[in-house]
Amino acid sequence: MKIGLDMMGGDFAPAEAVKGAVAFLSENNNDIQIVMFGNKPIIETELSKFNFSEHRYTIIHTSQVIEMHEHPTKALKEKQDSSIAVGFKMLASGEIDAFISAGNTGAMMVGALFSIKTIEGVIRPTIGAYVPREDGSLGLLLDVGLNADCKPENLNQFAILGSLFASQILKIENPKVGLVNLGEEEGKGNLLAQAAYPLLKENKQINFIGNIEGRDILINKADVMICDGFTGNVVLKLAESIYDIVKRRNINDEHFNRFNFEAYGGVPVLGVSKPVIIGHGISGENAFKNMINIACKMIETELTGKIKSSFIGI
């Protein structure tokens, strides 16, 4: 198994990416190799701080970096020797099995959509966010920003994608799917929610429990929570701000500590034909380690293949 890792993406590149890769490899077997993309001399300098066997990783030298502020499509086109561009080329050719970056999110999305392509039948891929719930479990909210405007059919497909991820990766048996809405009763909500409800209700591939409200997101009512990316991103940013406020006020609470994204790493792009993981720009060692863990789980569970099977004929 070969996991591609963009070493130049993120605010603390490549030091934190190196630390995360070393931490992961120290805890896992020899069947997993990390393929590192980036400036080889700089990466080697960081790796020299650790006493670690070279047979566990490979460095692919790249001379360019796509910065956070750059236009995604333009940067990928003009920077063919960037760590992100080369990583996607090797993923598309099958030289690596998954690709991870905490770099330019837009460039990662463009690469995923145009280099890797969507799974046949998927109208739009989606990205989700992990929701730490009061009982200690994790839920999944999606979409959280990739698709600000959605059609009912998109939400119906997000439910299938999210259910497969929840069952295979989060190990939730028969995950409950809820439609984020402003009331529990059928017929509530805007035109999108009203039109999506009957599609979800009739979908035999999911365990749809109906509408859920904002107050239900942080409790164990639904395991997979579906909404358009505009709504999901507002919820996500609010959750992030809760963690920031708790830390600033020096409150040490087990539940609110789980709002730290580092504990989960990045999120997969669900609906593309190979595993792609996108991390937060301020990812540190633990986040990188956990992103590699998620990529490995996606490969081990053959999640992409199961998604393909679920969309046959759709």
HELIX and SHEET records of a PDB file:
HELIX    1   1 ALA A   15  GLU A   27  1                                  13    
HELIX    2   2 LYS A   40  LEU A   47  1                                   8    
HELIX    3   3 GLU A   54  ARG A   56  5                                   3    
HELIX    4   4 PRO A   72  GLU A   78  1                                   7    
HELIX    5   5 SER A   83  SER A   93  1                                  11    
HELIX    6   6 THR A  105  GLY A  111  1                                   7    
HELIX    7   7 ALA A  112  ILE A  116  3                                   5    
HELIX    8   8 PRO A  152  GLN A  168  1                                  17    
HELIX    9   9 LEU A  191  GLU A  202  1                                  12    
HELIX   10  10 GLY A  214  ASP A  216  5                                   3    
HELIX   11  11 GLY A  229  ARG A  248  1                                  20    
HELIX   12  12 GLU A  254  ASN A  257  1                                   4    
HELIX   13  13 PHE A  261  ALA A  263  5                                   3    
HELIX   14  14 GLU A  285  GLU A  300  1                                  16    
HELIX   15  15 LEU A  303  SER A  310  1                                   8    
SHEET    1   A11 TYR A  57  HIS A  61  0                                        
SHEET    2   A11 GLN A  33  GLY A  38  1                                        
SHEET    3   A11 LYS A   2  ASP A   6  1                                        
SHEET    4   A11 ALA A  98  SER A 101  1                                        
SHEET    5   A11 VAL A 276  ILE A 278  1                                        
SHEET    6   A11 VAL A 267  LEU A 270 -1                                        
SHEET    7   A11 THR A 126  PRO A 132 -1                                        
SHEET    8   A11 LEU A 138  LEU A 142 -1                                        
SHEET    9   A11 VAL A 224  ILE A 226  1                                        
SHEET   10   A11 LYS A 176  VAL A 180  1                                        
SHEET   11   A11 ASN A 207  ILE A 212  1                                        
END                                                                             
